[in-house]
Amino acid sequence: MNPLTKVSTLMTSELITVPAFTPIGEAKKLLEKHGIHHLPVVSPEGELEGILSHADFLKVVEQYDSSQTVDTIMTSHLAKLEPGDSVRTAANLFALNRFHALPVVDGDKLVGILTTLDLIRLMDAEKVDLSDY
């Protein structure tokens, strides 16, 4: 794996996002329907406002009211990547912070998301020569 590979080559850029005023129940259905664990929260202009993760739901599983909106449980102070950052930078952020998704922004605008699964797929795609063993 080349640690200098750019995040832009691995990130998912076709994203499912929600605005901050989305009801929690609706957001949960989107996560389940699409089999994803992270739902970026964006402004009408496409600027990143936060991220809603499966873990955020686990914190409030018994306590949320269906009228609540995602802004009440989303994480809003986020570590972020830029498209030109390296996967080494991403791996360091994942390791230091113990989270599994990093939004990728160009300025304030959300352009993608990189997950630990993306890094695993990159490593798995690497050709292995049996003589290396």
Secondary structure, DSSP 8 states (H G I E B T S, - for coil): --TT-BGGGTSB-S---B-TTSBHHHHHHHHHHHT-SEEEEE-TTSBEEEEEEHHHHHHTTTT--TT-BGGGTSB-S---B-TTSBHHHHHHHHHHH--SEEEEEETTEEEEEEEHHHHHHHHHHS---GGG-
